[in-house]
Amino acid sequence: MDNKLSMSYMSFDGLSKSSEFLTLVLNNIGTCVLMLDKDMMLVALNDVSKTMFSNYANEHNEYRHCGNVLGCAWTVDTQQQCGTTEACKICNLREAGLLTVLTKKPVYKSRLDREFYTIDGKKTLKHLQFSTRIFEYLDENYVIVFVEDITHLIEQHELIRDLKERLLQLGDS
């Protein structure tokens, strides 16, 4: 590689002046990145977010309610806006976002186990781990949410637990 980036060490601070570079990074990491306003409306999302959650093909998702964009089963099943369903009162993601806005304190590695609709209309249980951070941009506070789908990991843990229980039962008989 013979280019400016590979020829010398550079911190992200130096690279942050390039919006093209930051966009490439955000769209190529394996973590879903959501930017929400104080009302939990989606302002921006990276490409992974669209493949991990969206139940809408190539739709303009900015400034829509977070749960509606993600395909949250609570909003789809009730045909209501995110934040207005009875279940929204106990949504860990919504609560963490609002808490981050109010207290300016991040939430780190919280869990959300919820059903979501996929692009093909299937309801699927997802196990998510997320963190939040607050930042100010153009005199407005925003919450950035980093979401990782840990469904496969949780399913593997459940399988191992079930296998251990079976082994214990076999040992007792």
Secondary structure, DSSP 8 states (H G I E B T S, - for coil): --SHHHHS---HHHHTT-HHHHHHHHHHSSSEEEEE-TT-BEEEE-HHHHHHT--STT---TTSBHHHHHTBHHHHHHT--TTSSGGGGG-HHHHHHHHHHHH---EEEEEEEEEEE-TTS-EEEEEEEEEEEEEEETTEEEEEEEEEE-HHHHHHHHHHHHHHHHHHHHHH-
